[in-house]
Amino acid sequence: MIARNGGDVKEMEAAAVAHVGELMGIPVLAVKAITDLVDHHTATAEQFATNLTMATARLTTELLRVIDHLGSVVVGNPTGSP
């Protein structure tokens, strides 16, 4: 299924949390950084070591954007539009 849909990664942990949130009627937002690719020829541990710094930096950048957006949506601008 992953290859058929052109995916390079699989997400399991947040998907389980989101499923429970849906069952309970609780919104869930997941922001994750990818450090290793599905079925890649490079060993997972090597990919992780190589990609950790970049993934952490990108996660930090994107998480700050999400926080800024949520702050405007929740506090000052319920529509989320600029």
Buried (B, 14 or more C-beta within 10 A) or exposed (E): EEEEEEEEEEEEEBEEEBEEBEEEEEEEEEEEBBBBBEEEEEEEEEBEEEBEEEBEEEBEEEEEEEEEEEEBEEEEEEEEEE
